[in-house]
């Protein structure tokens, strides 16, 4: 139904006297068409969600069948899964799903200086979805009744359309911003992807709000004057709150560009949250005062925001506060290579999945500021991998839930990680008592802001160790890759990105010894600048190198780009190389020796991750079953 046919729509708020025909109320606004467009957008987003969900279900089913069929399979028996059975699917993965937007740049930042960058590019799949959605918003705003005789009525229709779309897009905008977004678990899409869509939806909402405001100004100024329109904003609450929302949104887009966001992240985050609250308050009262048809949507937006914030506090309280055991204690150890090992000794026992990340709060360094970090290590190990039999813990400390006996003959004394290893006899194994509390360890490379302050403060303490208070939020697991269903896992790590893969390696080795995973070959590739970085994870790698069957399954390759001494490989299973890692060379060597299906995972600096992506894509369409997984925190 067009706005030019039939009597003009009646205002929803009858207690107001409207002296201006097209600058307040619904006169000229095509409400039926707005409703139709709203339903179309909701149906389109629902269709995308259902498609992703069904794809996720198929992926889980395929991984489960592969996992079960390969549990006790030999290399020959896993050969079926090492080959891609279809010719179209590898091309889709190579050219759409895992493809960067152009040649190879995806997560590599556009560096303007040592402290300023211009962000990253979306992948090709993300770019297609964003372009289609942006084009649809432009199209919906362009579907107007151009045959209407009055220009003011046409402008009023545009005002109503842009305002409707702005409020509608605020629903996914707030949903995608949450760490506790249920769609992450339901659809298996990472928070990093939702964060990308959140940024672009924010830009769309701001543009539509500006169009809505400009359209109102055009009619309001034409009906009297520009000064009269300003006076209505000052004296009429309906327009005052609308202006508040628009100004807050404009501020959001002005202070959110990547250079500002990265250079002043702590300040940005506080201002961003304050402006978002002001925008939400402005929209709420703007809709309520005239009882506009979009009013129910604001309650959904408020519900999403309140639920997400409440869940954050519940998770923080649950992990870090215990009436019996007190609160979380934080131990920060400053390490060579400008990094800190930060251990949160939680007051309770929690389960942590491999590949999880947490948000760390250390108020003594950064008041109320949280930053995401991959969980590098968890003690006891049964908090990550539930044991099938008692296993003795290593290095003189024992987890009563995991006890395994080993002899010194299983150790490689020349491995660069092994040192001060003592034999554990059965007399060292205590009787299992109450469940041990969980300790979560992170590695924070000292860059700028909070991590640099923390490193300096810990380095100044005796033994370079700082004991303080703090807490973590999580753990969150954005990667839903069934790592144990692959016969071969090739894990690329750059710098502190090694933390994402350590628990994966320990979990796979322990479960492989129990016969619970299909994994028979693991390659851990770590690229660092200096040999000092080995100290970041030395004690954890000691424990990994002492696990049974490690020699048969795990191969470690260390690449030191700036060595200060001669590099020599200590063994066949632990190899060290001077120079930068070339992912193509590593894959060319590893893939011919693969067992079953292969997963290539990467976590590290953007440039390094892009190189691994390119090398993996070059092998995807060669008939091999190769999947690619990337862990990233872009903000």
C-alpha positions, 0 to 999 in steps of 0.5 A: 500500500502506498502512502499516497493512496487513501487517507493519511495514517493517524498518529499513534500518540493521540494525546499530542497535537500535531501542528506539522503534517510531515515532521512528526507522526506517521503522515507520509510514512508507508507503515505497511511497506515498512512492515513488509521490509522488516519481515523480509529482512528478518526472513533473510537473516533467518535463512542465513542462520538456518543455512549456517546451522545446517552446514554446522550440523553436517560438519559435526556429523561428518566429523563424528563419523570420521572420529568413530571410524578412525579410532582404531584404524591404521594409516592404511585404513584412514586413507579413505579420509585423507582424500577429498571425495568431491571436486566442487567442495574443495574449490568452494573452500579455496576460493570463497570460505578460506579466501582473503578478499583479494590476493592474500592480505586478510589479518595483516594490519595496514601499519601506518606507524609502530603504534597506528594501523588501519585494521584488517580486510574481511575475508571473501565470504564475509565481504560477499555477505556484507556487500549483499546486506549493505546493498539491500539496505540501500535498496530498501531505502530507495523503494519510495512512492516517487509518484506522490505529489508532495515532496514533503510526503516523499521525504517523510517516507524516507525518514520513516524507512531509515528510522525503521531500519536503524532500529531494526539493525540495532537488534543484531548490532547488540547481539553480535557485540556480546561475548555470551552470544548464544549464536556462537555456540549454536552456529559454530561461528567465532566471536571474531566474525561476529565482531566484524559484523558488529562493526559494519552493522554499527556503521549502517545503523549510524548512516541510517540514523543520520538519513532519518535525522536529515530527512526530518530537518528538511521537512521541519525547516521547510515548514517554518525555519531552521532556527524553529527546528533547532528550538523544537529539539531543545524544547520538545522531549521527543525530538531531544531524545532523538537528537541525543541518540543521533549525536551519540551514534555519530560520536560512536562512528567518529571515535571508532576507526581502527587507528584511534581504537588501537592507539587508545583502546582503554579510553575508546572502550569506556567512551564506546560503552557510554555512547552506546548507553546514551544512544540506547536511552535516546532511542528508547524514549524517542520511540516511547514518547510517541508510542511508535510501532518500533517500540517493542523492538527496544525491549528486545534490544534492552533484553539482549544487553541486560542478559549479556552483561548479567552473564558476564558478572555471573561468570566472573563471580562463579570463577573467581569467588568462593565462600569456602576458598576465597577469591582468585590469586594472580601470580605474574612472572616476568620472563626473558623476551619481554613477556609475562606468564600470568597464572590465575589460581581460581578458588574452585575447580572448572572445566576448560576446553582446549583452544579456550580464551579468557578475559583477564582483569588485573585492577592494579594495572588497568582498572576494570579493563579486560583483554582476551588471551588464549589459555596456555595451560591448565592445572590439573590436566584433568580439568581439560582432559577427563582421565580414563585411568589414573595418571601420575603428574610430572616434575614432582607434583601429582594430580590424583586424578591423572597418574601415569608411570614413566621411566627416564628412558622415555625422555629426550635429555637433549630437547631444549625444553627438558631440564631438571627432570626427576624420576617419579616413583610410585611412592611419590603418588599420594592418595586421591583426596578432594578435587584440586582447584584449577589454575589457568595460565596465560602468556602476555607479550609486552606490547603497549598499554596494560601488557607493557605496564604489567611487565614493567611492574613484575620485572621490578619485583623480587625474583621478577614475580608479582603477586596481586589480585584479579579475576578472569571471565570465561572460559570462552571457546570460539573454535568448534573444530573437532581436532580429535577427528583428524588423523593429522594436525598441523599447528602453526604458531607465531610468537605468543600464539603458541598458547592457543595450541599447547592444550590441544597438543596435550589433550590429543596426546593424552587421548591418543594414548587412551585410544579416544582420538583418531590423531596419529600425527601432530606437527607443532610449528612455532616461529619466534624472534629470539631463543629467549621466547622458549622460556615462556613455555619451557615448564609446560613443554617439559610435561608434554615431552614426557607424555607416552607415545609422544615420540611416535606422534609429535614433531616440533619445529622451532623457527628462530628468525633472529638467533643470537647463537648457533642453532642445532636440532637436538633430535629428530622429533624436536627440530630447530631452524634459524630464519623465518618459517615458510609455511609452504615448505612445511606443508610440502614436507608434512602433507605427503606423510599425512594420516587420514584427514588433515587440519591446519590451524594457525594462531599468531600475527596477522602477516604470519596467519595470512602466509599459512592461509595462502599455503593451505589454500594452495593444497586444498584443491589437490585432492587432499582432505585439508581443513583450515582453522584460524584463531584471531582476536581482531578489535 
